[in-house]
Amino acid sequence: MYNEEAYACRAVSSARAVLMAELPDWEIVIVDDASTDRTPALVDALAREDPRVRVVRNPVNRRLGGALRAGYAAATKDLVFYTDADLPVDLHQLPRAVRLLEYQEADIVAGYRFDRTSEGLVRALYTFCYNHLIRTLFGLRVRDVNFAFKLFRRSVLEEFPLTSEGSFIDAEFLLRARKAGCVIIQIGLDYFPRTRGRSTLASIPVIFAILRDMAARWRELRR
């Protein structure tokens, strides 16, 4: 979460409702990426109300890669799931993903959006071009690389280090997992675009940072 005061309580409430109904042993790890609005106060209150809710606080903004790495390092359960605070998917799909992971004996479930046009033409074009570029340069056949719905076994994180601080982190994770021999499966999901607040993940600086990370890691991570 970075400045997600409009979503913080709703996101945690939605996650708790699904987990309490479907899964016996769980935790929620919130990564506050140096928010400057009311997010820190809100998530601290949520953690006080329920010991299964924990807050990891980055002292400086580490962007998506740094936030995910902090959250992954704090995760303690056998399965790890990550999504964004603005709830791009219905979290009731999580139990389905858990069942598919076990049934297929997979290591990672990566979600993809059935319809990306609801996020706007420019964002949809960015997503299409980025996925095509990752497939062309690295041979990774994942339909929606950066979509914030990934479920995986925590043991996967022991197979390789993650180094990206930016939005290339999703691609790096999938590419390193492929290199380690992990089984990756995909599921289609309805997508719900942000209705409040502001996303910073498709800005020009973020795009240039992705391209820099991509170029720096191409030789190492290509097939």
N, C-alpha and C positions, 0 to 999 in steps of 0.2 A: 504494500500500500504506500502510495506517495500522494499526499493531499487528497484522501478519499473520504472526507467527512460525510459526504452525501451517500456513500455506499457502505461504510465500515460496519455499522450495526446490522444492516440488512444482509450483508454477505455472511457474517458470522452466524446470524440467526438461521439463515437458509441452510448453511452447512451443518449446524447442530441438529436441526430438525431431521435431515436425511440420515446423519450418522446415528442418532439415537434410535431411529426406527429400524435401521437396516444392519448396523455393524456393532458387534459387542465391545470392541476394544479400539479406542480412537483417541486422537488428539488433534487440535487445530493449532497450527503455528502461523502466527501473523508476523510478517516482516514489515516493520515500519521503516521505510527508506528515507529517514531524516525529513519527515513531513513538517511543514510550517503552518498548517492549519490546525483544526481541532482533532485531527486523527489520533495523535498520541494519547490525549486524554480519553477519548472514546474507547480505544482498544485496551487501555489500562483498566478501565472500568469493566469491560467485558472479561478480562482475565481475572479480576478480583471476584467476579460472580461465579466463575467456573474454573476449577484448577486444571481442567483438561484443555483450556485455552491458554496459550503461552505467547508472549510477545518477544520477538527478537528486534532490537533497535539498532539500526546502523547510525553511527555518529555523524556520518556525512553521506550524501546521496551517492549510492553506488550503481545506480541505473539497474536495468532488468537483470543483467548477468550477476552483478554483485548481490542483488536482493535474493535471487534464486539460490545462489551458492550459500548464502547465509541461512536460508530456510532449509535447504537440504542438509546442511551440517547439523542443524538442530533437530531434525526428524529422528524419532526413535522407534517407530513401528515398522513392521515387516514390509508394508506397502506404503508408498508415498504417492500422493496426488497433488498436483498444483493447478491452480487456476487464478485468474485475475479477480480483484475485488469488485469490479463492475459486473460480475456474473454474466459472462458471455454465453453461458450454457445453463440449462436446467440441471441443477445438481442432483436431481432424482435419477439422472442417467449414470451416476457414479456406481451404484450397485450393479447395474448392467455391465459396466466396464470391468468391475471386479470379477464377475462371473465369467466373462469372456477371457480374461487373463488366465484364470485357473483352467477353464475348459480347453483352451488352446495351448496350455502350458507355455505361455509366452512370458517374456520379460518386461515388455513395454506395450501399453495401449496408447496410441496417438490418435486424437480426435481430429476430424476435418469437418468443415462447414458445408452443409448441403447447398446453401445459398449465401454468397458473399456480397450480393449487390445492395443489401440493406445497410451496409456500412458506408455507402456512397461510392460513386464511380471512381474517384481518385484512389481511395483506400483499396478498393477491389482491384484496381489496376496494379497498384504497388504489390499487393499480395500475389497476384498472378505472375508478375514479372520476377519476383523474388523466388517463388517456388520453382519457376522454370529455370532460373539461373542456378539454383542449388542442384537441380537435377542434371543440368548440362555440365557444370563444373565438377561435381562430386559423384554423380551417378546415384544419388539418393532418391529412391522412389517412394517418397512420402508426400501425400497430396497437399498438406497444409502445415508446413514446417513450423511456423511460429504460432499456431493456434494454441491458446492457453487451456488445453485439456490434455494432460499427460499423466498417466498412471503407470507406476513401475515398481519393481521389487527394489527395496533399499539396497540389496546386495549388489545391484548394478553399479551403484556409486562407488563401490570398492574396487571396481575393475579399471577405473581410469580417473585422472584428475580433470576438472573443468577449470578453464582459465579465463574465459571471456567475461568482461565486465559489462558488455552491452547486449544488444538484442540478437547478436549472433549466437547467444548461449543455447537457444533451442536447437539450431542446426548443429552446433558443436556436440551437444549431448547425443543427438541421434547418430551423428557420424562416428563418434567415439564408441557408441554402443554397437553399431554395425561392425566396426573394426574389432571389437571384443567378442564378436560372435553372438550377440544377444538377438533374441527373436522379437521382432517388432510387428505388431498387428495394428490395423486401423479401423475406426468406426465412424460412421457419419452421424452428424448431430445438427439439430436446429440451432441457429445462431441468433443471439439477441444483442444488438448493438447498444452501446452506451447511450443513456437517455439524460444523464446529468453529469456535471463535472467536465473535465477536459482531458483527453488522451494526449500523451506526449510521445507515443511510440512510433508515429509516422512523420516526425518532423525531419527537415533536411539534415540537421546535425546527426540525428539518429541513423538516417540512411547512409550517410558518409562513414559513420563509425562502423556500421555493418560491413560495408565494402572494404574498409581497412582490415577488419578482423578476418574477413573472408580471404583476402589476398595473403595475409600473414600466415594463414593455416592451410592454404590450398595444397601445398606439396605434402604435408603431413597427413591430411585427412581425405584426400581423393582416393578413389577406389584403386 
